[in-house]
Amino acid sequence: MPDPRSLKVLVVDDQQSMRGMARQCLKRIGIVQVSLAATGDAALELMRSQRFDVVISDLNMPGMSGLDLAAATRAHPVLRSIPFFVATSAVYCEGLDRTNIDGVIPKPFSVTAVKATLESVIGALV
């Protein structure tokens, strides 16, 4: 059972408001170590220089999409084991290629959905 205060989470979204909403949801769960990136390229750069326990990425972003970022993460020998979630609205979930992701977090963000999705992979947060 991970302690949420010890988890380091990277949130990737091209919209500043969505990054803020994700950060607020994570804080309400008790996760306070949250880093933010606006692009997939910036996220990869952060992941290569810092250790993260979880990555939450928007699905639809200009340039590198969330699925592209997930594939790049899985192809990296050190980063491949980081639990990776994409965040998107329900309309994009049908037919979504889940090969390189651990789960989908529905948008708009809710504390209940974020917590349940994270716990389904990393275990109960205490």
N, C-alpha and C positions, 0 to 999 in steps of 0.2 A: 504494500500500500504506500504509494508515494505521498510525501508531504508536499502540498501545493506550493508552499513558500520556497521550497528548494528547486522547483522546476524552472527551467529556462525555456521560454517559448518564443519563437519567431513568427510574427504575423506579416504576411505579404499580401498587399492589396494596392491597386493603383489609385483607389479613392481614399483620400485622407479621412473622410467621415467614417468609412467602414473600418479602417485601421483603429480609429478611436473607439468605435462601438465594440470591436473585438477586445480591445484592451480593457474596457470597462467590464465586459462580461467576465474576462479572466480574473480581474481584480476581485469581483464579487465571489468568485470561486475560491479565492485565496492565492491566486498565482500573481505575484507582483513583479517577477523578473521577465518583462516582456520587451522584446526588441521589435522594431518596425522596419519594413522595407517597402518601397513603392514599386519595385520591378523585380522580375525574376533574376535578372543579372545582379542587381544589388543584393538580393537574398543569397545567391550563391557566394558572392564575395564575403558576406557576413559569416556564412556557414563554414567557409574555409579558414576564417580567422578566430572564430569563437565556437564553443560547444553549446549545442542546443539539445534539449530533451524532446521537443515537439516542434513541428512546423505546421502552421495553418496558412494555406494559400488560397487566394481567390482563384476561381476556375478561369474566368474570362478576363484576361489582361492583354493590353497591347504588347506586341513583341513576344516574349516568352510567356505562354499560358501556364496555368497552374499544373496542367498535366505534363507540359514540357519540363517545368521545374522539377516535378516529381520524378520524371524519367532521368533527368540529369543527376538528381540526388541518388537515385538507385544505382546509377552507373558508376558512382564515385566509391572507391573502396572503403573510405572512412565514414562517409555520410550515409551510406546505404541503409544503415540500421535505425536511423532516426524515424520515429513514427511520423507519418506525413498525412495530413488531412486537407481536403479541398473544401472550400466554402462556396456555396452557390444557392440560387433559388431553386425551388422544386422543379420548375419548368426544364432545367438543364440536367436533372438527375436521371431521367429515363434514357437508357442506352449509353450511359456514361462508362467509358473504359476505366475500370477500377484496378487494372493490372499493377500499377505502381503506387497506389494509395492505400492507406489503412482505413479510411472512412470519409464520409461526407458530412459536413456541418451545414445545416440549413440556414439560409439567409431569409429574412432578417435574423440577426443573432438573438438568441435567448439564453439566459444563464442555464436553464434546465437542459436545453438541447446540447449546448456546448459541453457541459459537464458530463452528460450521459454518453456523448460520442467519444470524448476523451477517455472516460472510464472503461468503455468497451474494449479499449486496446491497452491502456497503461495500468489499469486496475483502479480500485476505489481510491478516491482522494480523501484523505483524512486530515 
